[in-house]
Amino acid sequence: MLSEPNLTTPIPEGGGGIGGCPPVGIQLEGVILPPVFTIDFILGLLGNILALWIFCFKLKTWNPNNLFLFNLVIADFLVLVSLPLRIDTLLRGYWMFGDGLCRIHLFLMFSNRSASITLMTLVAINRYFKVVHPHHCFNRMIKHQAAFVLLFVWLLVISIWSPILAYNHIKNIRNNTQCFFFASYKEDGFMILVGTYRILTVLEFILPLAMLLFCSIQISRFLKKRQMGKMDKVHKAMQACVVIIVVFMVCFLPTTVTTIGVWIIRSYRPWDCNAFYTFTQLTIVSFGLNFLNSALDPIVYVFSSTMFRRALLGALPRALRCRQDTEESEMS
């Protein structure tokens, strides 16, 4: 059964390799990604439905941090509604949902990555200012101001990826209809979009990662210097930043590295078929991790919001709450 070409690894027109290399054996994608995407979908759906329920019905007060996290839930649902289409296509071997859904599907998947990265970075920056610069004007942000920040984030993400909606991504590969992002077209408009995507892939990972590491290092230094006071608050902020970095690295680092590797080989070593095949297969495998963030983000909510954590504990059965209270009292 033929599988769809990888979304983040455009293939030359006609489905062949590079520099005269034979076509890449892409059947591996149809074997690995369906179960990975299915796990991502089930865990992400369950975790985010629970998170949405807590945010909507259990939180009594809202602050900018909770607004950032709530929008992260929304970003996760955007990709979760599109994953079944991708799973069906991988199992079926061809895209059957038409041009319109193809455009929307690709737009949602790429928008989720950008929105998730930006929102997790905002949460870490918020923890950094709360701990290291408690008197900074950033900490006096009210809900309406946070809403304007989020509006700007969503408008930026939509404007960046809206060109996907303007082009037809349906192609026939070996008599199978496929939906994939920016195959190696020669039109100027597509080449500009591909170049923009390459730059964004690098910048939207490296710049937020640098900011996350900076926030964590500064909070760690503050923790070492501080001997008394609200140490529990500092520890929780440090835990939140560490969890965000772990999720960030697990979900987005592999795809970024392997995708850049494919592009470098395409540009500078087009005759190296073995390297091209290796990086293509690694990209296929790592692509499954790219959407694991939807399943891992509920862990970010727990460590990043005391209110969310308390609401979650309050929603647990009484027996579990008593056990949790006992464990916390023994640790204190």
Buried (B, 14 or more C-beta within 10 A) or exposed (E): EBBBBBBBBBBBEEBEBBBEBEBBEBEBBBEBBBEBBBEBBEBBBEBBBBBBEBBEEBBEEEBBBBBBBBBBBBBBBBBBBBBEBBBBBBBBBBBEBEBEBBBBBBBBBBBBBBBBBBBBBBBBBBBBBBBBEEEEEBEEBEEEEBEEBBEEBBEEBBEBBEBBEEBEBBBEBEEBBBBBBBBBBEEEEBEEBBEEBBEBBBEBBEEBBEBBBBBBEBBBEBBEEEEEEEEEBBEBBBBBBBBBBEBBEEBBBBBBBBBBBBBEBBEEEBEBBEBBBBBBBBBBBBBBBBBBBBBBBBBBBBBBBBBBBBBBBEBEEEEEEEEEEEEEEEEE
